[in-house]
Each structure stands twice: as C-alpha cells, then as structure tokens.
Amino acid sequence: MNASEDDLHPRIRSRMAQRGVTFEEIAHVMAHGRPTGGAKPGTMGKVAVFPYNALWEGQHYEEKEVTVYFRETEKGPVLLTTIARYGRRFPRG
C-alpha cells in the first residue's frame, strides 16, 4: 500500500511536526510496516522501526518506532494520525 501527501488528513500534518515524523517515514510504514493492534473500529494501523541515533528533546535515542493509523476508502487510504516512540530494542515481529 502506497501513500501520497494527498492522503494526509489535516490533523496528521500538525502531529507529524509535534512528533518528529517525516512523510518519507510514513510512506515507508504504509508500504513495508507490519499491522498493529489498538486501532478504533474501522481504523487500521501499521508500524515500523527506524534507526535513529540522534537527540530528541535533549535525549539520545537509538531507534524510532513510527505507527500510522488510517482508514481504507474506495479511493485508497486516508491517513489519520501518526505516533512516534523513541527508544531502543522495539519489537520487530
């Protein structure tokens, strides 16, 4: 499943900046991420882990886990929100 910037819900744009998520990461998650639970009914989620090795809010983190929640429509996915967690040794399976 591929995503384009046209698929972004207005709310997700502000969340991306707040949470340090790029569109390239979202596109990767949509194309290659694994399904994740915890979504509301009618909403699906995908997650992927990225190497990070950088500072986020003054602290160094080895990895970043990005989760994208979306809804499928006749025209394709509508991306709703994204969540980023910073840390290390996130599950990959």
C-alpha positions in Angstrom: 0.0 0.0 0.0 1.5 3.3 -1.0 0.7 6.7 0.4 0.9 10.2 -1.0 0.8 13.6 0.7 -2.7 13.9 -0.7 -3.7 11.1 1.6 -2.9 13.1 4.7 -5.8 14.1 7.0 -5.4 17.8 8.1 -4.8 16.7 11.7 -1.9 14.4 10.8 0.2 17.3 9.4 0.4 19.0 12.8 1.1 15.7 14.6 4.0 14.9 12.2 5.8 18.1 13.3 5.0 17.6 17.0 6.2 14.0 17.0 9.2 14.3 14.7 7.8 12.1 11.9 8.6 12.7 8.2 6.4 11.9 5.2 9.2 9.6 4.0 8.8 7.6 7.2 5.0 7.5 6.8 5.4 6.3 3.2 7.8 3.5 4.4 5.4 2.4 7.2 2.5 2.2 4.7 4.5 0.3 2.2 6.5 -2.0 4.4 5.2 -1.8 8.0 3.6 -4.6 9.9 0.0 -4.4 11.1 -0.5 -3.3 14.6 -3.4 -3.5 17.1 -5.0 -0.9 19.2 -6.9 0.9 16.5 -10.5 2.0 16.8 -13.2 0.1 14.9 -12.9 0.9 11.1 -9.4 2.1 11.5 -6.2 0.2 10.8 -2.6 0.7 11.9 0.8 -0.1 10.7 4.2 0.2 12.5 7.9 0.2 11.6 11.1 0.7 13.5 13.8 3.0 12.1 17.4 3.5 13.2 17.6 7.0 14.8 20.9 7.6 16.8 20.1 11.2 17.4 18.7 13.6 20.1 15.0 14.1 20.6 14.0 16.7 23.1 17.5 16.7 24.6 17.9 12.9 25.0 19.8 10.4 22.7 17.8 7.5 21.3 19.0 4.6 19.2 15.7 3.9 17.4 12.3 5.4 16.5 9.1 3.4 16.2 6.5 5.1 13.9 2.9 4.0 13.9 0.4 5.2 11.3 -3.4 4.9 11.7 -5.6 5.1 8.6 -8.9 4.2 7.1 -9.4 2.5 3.8 -11.8 4.2 1.4 -12.8 3.5 -2.2 -10.1 6.0 -3.3 -7.4 4.4 -1.1 -6.1 5.1 2.4 -6.8 8.2 4.3 -4.1 8.8 6.9 -5.5 9.9 10.2 -2.6 10.2 12.7 0.9 9.1 13.5 2.7 8.3 16.7 6.4 8.2 17.3 8.1 6.4 20.2 11.8 6.9 20.8 14.0 4.3 22.5 15.7 1.0 21.6 15.0 -2.6 21.1 11.5 -2.2 19.8 9.8 -5.4 18.8 10.0 -6.1 15.0 7.8 -9.1 14.6 
